[in-house]
Structure formats: C-alpha cells, structure tokens
C-alpha cells in the first residue's frame, strides 16, 4: 500500500509542477489506458483456452493465477485470508 501512496504523491507533485510551469501533462489519453487494460486481459485468453477442457482446473486457474496476475498483489491491511 505504501508504494501506491508514494506513487500517487509523486504524481501529484509532478502535476503541481506542470501546472506552475504552464505545461500540459504528457499522460496518455484514455483510449491508450483502455488498450493497456485490453493487453492485460488478452494475456489471459490463451491460458484460459488451454484449460477449458478441465472445468475444475479452469476454476482454480481463474481464482488463483488470473486474479493475481491482472490485479497484482492487493493490500491486506495486515490481515491474511485463511
């Protein structure tokens, strides 16, 4: 969680500096960000298709592998799920 807060803080500082300098942000348009999301989801298509033959294996794969790959490690707030 600390990395997310630091990243947000760095972005805010850079945004303020850009505003003070009167410079436009080089951030990509929303269409580019949607494309990046498509890339992340697209990476999962072939592995899911390979596991379609076995439903229990597909369920395990989606719950364990896909969730961790697409969402990354989510903050736990000091608690671990059983």
Secondary structure as a PSIPRED ss2 file (coil, helix, strand):
# PSIPRED VFORMAT (PSIPRED V4.0)

   1 X C   1.000  0.000  0.000
   2 X H   0.000  1.000  0.000
   3 X H   0.000  1.000  0.000
   4 X H   0.000  1.000  0.000
   5 X H   0.000  1.000  0.000
   6 X H   0.000  1.000  0.000
   7 X H   0.000  1.000  0.000
   8 X H   0.000  1.000  0.000
   9 X H   0.000  1.000  0.000
  10 X H   0.000  1.000  0.000
  11 X H   0.000  1.000  0.000
  12 X H   0.000  1.000  0.000
  13 X H   0.000  1.000  0.000
  14 X H   0.000  1.000  0.000
  15 X H   0.000  1.000  0.000
  16 X H   0.000  1.000  0.000
  17 X H   0.000  1.000  0.000
  18 X H   0.000  1.000  0.000
  19 X H   0.000  1.000  0.000
  20 X H   0.000  1.000  0.000
  21 X H   0.000  1.000  0.000
  22 X C   1.000  0.000  0.000
  23 X C   1.000  0.000  0.000
  24 X C   1.000  0.000  0.000
  25 X C   1.000  0.000  0.000
  26 X C   1.000  0.000  0.000
  27 X C   1.000  0.000  0.000
  28 X C   1.000  0.000  0.000
  29 X C   1.000  0.000  0.000
  30 X H   0.000  1.000  0.000
  31 X H   0.000  1.000  0.000
  32 X H   0.000  1.000  0.000
  33 X H   0.000  1.000  0.000
  34 X H   0.000  1.000  0.000
  35 X H   0.000  1.000  0.000
  36 X H   0.000  1.000  0.000
  37 X H   0.000  1.000  0.000
  38 X H   0.000  1.000  0.000
  39 X H   0.000  1.000  0.000
  40 X H   0.000  1.000  0.000
  41 X H   0.000  1.000  0.000
  42 X H   0.000  1.000  0.000
  43 X H   0.000  1.000  0.000
  44 X H   0.000  1.000  0.000
  45 X H   0.000  1.000  0.000
  46 X H   0.000  1.000  0.000
  47 X H   0.000  1.000  0.000
  48 X H   0.000  1.000  0.000
  49 X H   0.000  1.000  0.000
  50 X H   0.000  1.000  0.000
  51 X H   0.000  1.000  0.000
  52 X C   1.000  0.000  0.000
  53 X C   1.000  0.000  0.000
  54 X C   1.000  0.000  0.000
  55 X H   0.000  1.000  0.000
  56 X H   0.000  1.000  0.000
  57 X H   0.000  1.000  0.000
  58 X H   0.000  1.000  0.000
  59 X H   0.000  1.000  0.000
  60 X H   0.000  1.000  0.000
  61 X H   0.000  1.000  0.000
  62 X H   0.000  1.000  0.000
  63 X H   0.000  1.000  0.000
  64 X H   0.000  1.000  0.000
  65 X H   0.000  1.000  0.000
  66 X H   0.000  1.000  0.000
  67 X H   0.000  1.000  0.000
  68 X H   0.000  1.000  0.000
  69 X H   0.000  1.000  0.000
  70 X H   0.000  1.000  0.000
  71 X H   0.000  1.000  0.000
  72 X C   1.000  0.000  0.000
  73 X C   1.000  0.000  0.000
  74 X C   1.000  0.000  0.000
  75 X C   1.000  0.000  0.000
  76 X C   1.000  0.000  0.000
  77 X C   1.000  0.000  0.000
  78 X C   1.000  0.000  0.000
  79 X C   1.000  0.000  0.000
  80 X C   1.000  0.000  0.000
  81 X C   1.000  0.000  0.000
  82 X C   1.000  0.000  0.000
